[in-house]
Amino acid sequence: MAGAAGPDEEVASEAADLIYHLLVLLRARHLSFQDVLDVLASRERPAKQPQ
């Protein structure tokens, strides 16, 4: 998170590193990025309805 206060290029570089390591971990565990997206979709909350 230290990179969040830095220049955009540094943030992009840190994000690339994070995603790379995530994809390596997922592959080692025989999981796909779609598995992650499915979990995120299951966590979605319905939008509040106007009163």
Secondary structure, DSSP 8 states (H G I E B T S, - for coil): -GGGGS-HHHHHHHHHHHHHHHHHHHHHTT--HHHHHHHHHHT--------
